Amino acid sequence: MSHSDEQLQSVLETLEGCRRVLNACNSRESAELLSIVILDVRMKLKGIDSADLKALCDEMLRSAASEPPSPSKQTQDQPRRPLLRVVK
């Protein structure tokens, strides 16, 4: 692991800690914005560029659109789960 990767890993750990605190304080919008930053740092660490991410999102949307709606789907008044989740 290069020095810059080690620095990014350290930044990532700090950002994840900040996101946990924001979630604990019920600052959901701020935590969600921080999740985007965390995703960007993870992409840099893994060598994934924005074109790869866009291709993944496009494929996920195509797959979701082609699936028939099931009776267990959430109703319109309930919040929708995100199609893309940030994972370690």
Secondary structure, 3 states (H helix, E strand, C coil): CCHHHHHHHHHHHHHHHHHHHHHHCCCHHHHHHHHHHHHHHHHHHHCCCHHHHHHHHHHHHHHHHHCCCCCCCCCCCCCCCCCCCCCC
